Amino acid sequence: MKRKLFSFLLGSSLVFALAACGGGDDNAGEAPASDNGGGEATVNAEEIFQQNCASCHGKDLSGGAGPDLTKVGSKYSQDEIAGIIENGQGAMPGGIIKGEEKDAVAAWLAEKK
Ligand code: HEC
């Protein structure tokens, strides 16, 4: 505890001293862009599904208020699924997710066969 406080004080006075005499400390908040391990996708389809669709279709896609989607890829193509997400179908509202997220989820669901 004491040690932490000490290094905090030391650290901040160092920063202060550097800032005071250094002048151009313009890279203070510039963390390197973190990329998490080289996956191509920045959107996580499954996470998006859990947040936006699982309430009706179930966490494991087995259905609930909405139909079972575990085999939806054998019924619809990716484009058709994207269309359903975009426009809705029956009791399902359209436009819940859009753009990149919609495409990612449609591609992910199209593989469920
Ligand atoms: C408010 C509840 C609800 C939410 C939220 C919801 N759905 Fe649906 N979904 C339904 C219902 C109900 C149907 C059946 C519509 C019909 O054909 O009458 C359906 C149908 C579908 C179908 C077609 C299934 C088939 O076999 O015809 C797909 C694909 C689908 N939903 C994907 C999604 C995706 C992806 C999301 C999240 C972006 C989502 N749904 C969010 C209620 C919902």
Residues whose N, C-alpha, C, O or C-beta is under 5 A from the ligand:
A	BS01	HEC	N52 C53 C56 A65 G66 P67 D68 V72 I81 I84 I85 Q89 G90 A91 M92 I96 I97 V105
